[in-house]
């Protein structure tokens, strides 16, 4: 294995907690926007991880959001946290 591509404990990704939020209101017009659903899922993951994970996050990445036309979806989620 090439040492320049091998992981070290400091750079190995881990799953520290999980969170899920399901939004299925009786009236679709009352559904949360996708960023709000993502923020709720992150809050659930934070609680699952003991309540201090969000303070330690260095970055939030989002891949291929196609459900809503945000200019900066991650920024919107961060504003909600």
Beta strands, then each sheet from edge to edge (+ up, - down):
end
